[in-house]
């Protein structure tokens, strides 16, 4: 099928192709940049030492927050590091050093630790926040590319970026250095996550929105409970089971023995297979399907949906304490919650 473009889009494509040389140097530039930054990351991995473990220990023990600060590109990287720390179980916030000099130093408490970012280590805007950390004995961790810099000398812990060429051909635009900073921040966050035993349940608590939050929903978060569960006694006749199935509108009914354990299920399909004049007079045990599929309340909803898809069924009983039904989950519940 031909692709139809507007006149403006056609003109734009013609202009781009007319301006682009035939040997595709843009791709060569992109590959050169990526390779340069990969080399920087390789050097960073090899350069890590005990200072990294000291920093992780300091962040893990902090009573307050990790306060991340930086200016320019380092500031943008710092905002991302603070967000990653906060979303993986380490309370953190970004404080701009210029704003800190005009009142935001009050955001930093004695129980906090400061993570300051500066490739050169000579960023003048950091002077006040560094001095504040020294005056009030607030632990200062630095990420910098210069061991002899003012920032590294003032810091309690200095995480040093190895010497690496910026991907910019003039060596001016922060590229490789900011990639290394970002990656080191990720490494700190994940090391803290693993040290603290941060679980999927913790992750869901901090990420309730979006696709990630929906994928981390538990069965207990969306299941039907109490009187909504379609259950009948194993001593019941089929007329009672059909009334229950009609009342709950789920297309099935669970069968419980005298001790409250789930021992079977009757579905619309079972009704069709046993259709006849004698159906209403039969007991539920004569019609039910034994060993019904079930799921635990603590299971992920996405895993429950996977069970339904795998066995071509539309619902599951939720059980705890062996075989005791505590809930009911229909495929539509998963779809309404955005679990897919």
N, C-alpha and C positions, 0 to 999 in steps of 0.2 A: 504494500500500500504506500503510495507516495506521501511524503511529509509536506504539508502546506505551511508556509511561513507568511507572516504579514510582510508588507512592503518594507517597513522599518527594519524588521529582523533580517530580511534578505539583504538590504543595503549594509547592515552592520556586519553580517558574515562576509560579504564581498570585500568590505574595507579591511577586516581582520586578515583575510587570506591574501589580499594584495600587499599588506604591510609585512607579512611574515616571510622571512627568507625560507628557501626551500630545504636547507640542511638542518632545520629544527634546532637552533642553538638554545632555545628556551628549555628544552628537555635536558640538554647537556648541563645547563646552569643548575636546574633543579636537582639533577643527580649529584653534581659536585657539592651542592649545599648539604644534601642529605648525607653524603659520605663524610664530609667534614664534621658534621655533628655526631655521626656515629663514632668517628675516631675520638672525638672529645669524650663521649660517654664511655668508651673503652678505657680511656685514660682515667676517668673518674672512678670506675669500678676497681681499677688496680691501685688507685691512690688512697682508698678508704683505709682508715686505721682505727686505733683505739679511741680517738676523739669522737668518732661516730657513736660508739657504744656509750661513751660518757654522756653525749647529748641525749640519746634515747633514754638513758636512765634518769637524766634530769627532767625530761618531759614527762616520763611515766610517774615521777614522784611529785610533780607540781600540784599544789593544793588549789591554785587558781586557774589561770588560763595561760596558754602560749600566745604571747602578743607578738605578731609578725609585723615587721616594718621595713620599708625600703622606698626608694625614689625612682621615678622613671620606669624603665623596663623592669628593673628589680622590684619596684613597687607592684607592678602588674603581676609578676610572678609570685610575689608575697601574698597578694590577695588570693590567688589560686591555692597556694600552700595552706593558708589559714582555712579556706573552705574545705580542703581535703582532710585536714586534721580534724576539724569539727565534725565532719560527716562520718568519720571512722572512729569516734569515741574519745578524742582528745579535745577538750574545750579550747577553742582558739578564736582570735579575732585579729583583724588587721587594723593597725593605727598608723595613719600617715604621719611621717616625722614632722612635716611643716605644721600640720594641725596640732600635733603634740606640743609644739613650741608655743601654741596659742591657746592652751587650756586642756587639750586632750591627754596630757600627761596624767591628769586625774583619773583616767580610765585604767591606769596601770597600778596594781596593788602589790603589797609586799609578798603575797603568795604567788605572784605570777613569775613567768620566765620570759625574757625577750629574745626573739630570733630576728637578728638584723641582717639584711642582705645588701651587699655592695661588692661588685666585682673588683673595683679598685681598692676598696677599703678606705677611701679618702673622701667620701661623700660628705660635704660640709653640712647638709641638712640633717644628718644623723647626730650631730654634735650634742644637741640638747638632750635627746633621748638616751644617748650613751652616758652623758654626765649624770642624768637622773638615775640610771641604773647603778652607777658607782656610788652616788651619794646615799641611796637608800638600800644598798646591798641587794639589789635585784639581779638574779642570775642572768648573764648575758651570753648568748650563743651567737656566733657570727658565721655567715657563709660568705667567703671572700676568696678572691684569686691571688691575694698577696699576703704572705706570712709576715712581712715587715711593715704592713700598713698600720695606720692608727687604729682602725677598727679591730684588727686581729690582736694588736697589743693590749687593747682595753678589754677584750672579751675574756670570759672565764673559760669558754670552750670555742676554739676556732676550727671550723670545717673548711678545709682549703680545697679550692677548685684547682686542678692541675693546669699547667700551661697548655693552651690549645688555641689554634688559629681560629679567629672568627670566620664564618662562612662568607661574610661580606668581602669582596675583592679589595676594598680599601682598608679592611681590618678595623672599621670604625663602628658599624651598626652591631649592637649586641645580638648575637645569633647563637653561636656555639655556647657562649658563656651562660646565656639565659636558659638554654636547653639543659645544661648541666645543673643549674640552680633548681629548675623545675623538677628534674629527675631526682636530685638529692632530697628535695622536699617530699616527693612521693615515697622515697626509700624510708625517710623518717616516719612518715605516716603509717606505712605498712608494717614496719618493724614494731611500732607501738601497738598497732592493731593486733598483731600476732602475740606480742608479749602480754597484752591484756586479755587475750582469749575472746576478742570481739566476735560475736556470733551472727548468723543470718537474722536472728530475731532482733538483735541490737540494730542491725543495718536497717531492718524494716521500720523500726521505731523512728529512725532519723530520716528515712526516705519514704514517707507515706504516700507521696504523690508520684505520678508518672508511671512509666512501664515497670521500672525497678520495684517500686512499692507494691504494685499489683502482683508481680511475680512472687513477692515474699509474703503475700497474705497466707494465713493459716486457715485450715478447714474450719476451726472453731470461730473464726472471724465472720464467716458468711453462712454457716449451716443453720437449718431450722431446728428449734429446740422445743421441749415441753409438749404441749398439746398439738403442735404442728407436725409431730412425727407420726407417720401412719403405721400404727402397731395394733395387732390383735393377738388374743391368747391362742395358744396351740389347741385349746379345747373348743374354739369357736367353729361354727359351721360357715360354709361359703357365703351364705346370705349376709352374715355380719361382715365378712371380709370385703364383699362387693360394696356394701354401704360405706365402709371405711375408705375404700379406694375412691369412691365417688365424692365423699365429703372432703378429702384432702387434695384431690385433683392432681396427684403425682403419678398416677398410673401404676401404682404398686402398693403393697402392704407387707410389713415385716411381721414375722410370726415369732412370738416369745414363749418360752416354756415357763412352768410355774415359778422358777427361780429368777425370771426376768432376763434370761439369756436369749440372744437372737439365734434361732435355729433354722430359719427358712425365710423365703420371700415368695410372694405371689405377684405376678405382673399381668398386664393386659394380654401379653402373649400366652400366658398360662390359661387365661380365661378362654381365649379362642381355641386353644388346643383341647380343652375339656368341655367345650360347648355341647350342651345336650339337656334333655329334660331332667336328668338326675343331678345336674351340677349344683343346684341350690341346696340339695340335701346332703352333699358330701362334706366331710370335715376338711379344714384347711390343710391338715397333714397329708391328706390324700392328693392334694393338688400342688402343694408348695414345692418350690425348688430348694433343695437343701444346700448348705454351704454357700450362702449368699456372699457376694463381694462386699467388702467393707473397708473402712479406712479409719485411721486414728485421728482424733480431734487436733493433735499437734502437727499433723502432716501438712506440708505445703499444699495450698489449693491447686497449684499447677500440677503437682504430682497426682492429686485425686482426679483431675481432668484427664491426665494421661492414662490412668486406670480405666476410666470410662471409655476413652477412645480405643484402648487396646482390646477391651472385651465387648465393644459395640453395645454398651449399655448407656442409659441416660441418668442414672442416679446411684447413690451409694448410701448405705447406712453408716453412721459414725459410731464407733464403739470405744469403750474404755473398760478397764478392769476385766479383761478377758473378752467376753462377748456381750457385754451389757450396752444396749443402744442408748446413746446420749444425744444424738442428733441425726439429721438427714440432709443430704446434699444432692441437689439436682444440677444437671449440666447448665441449666438456665441461670442458676445462682452464680456459677463461675463466669458466665458470659456477661451477666449484669455487672459483676465486680470488675470486669475488664481483664480477667485471667484467661489468657489464650496462648 
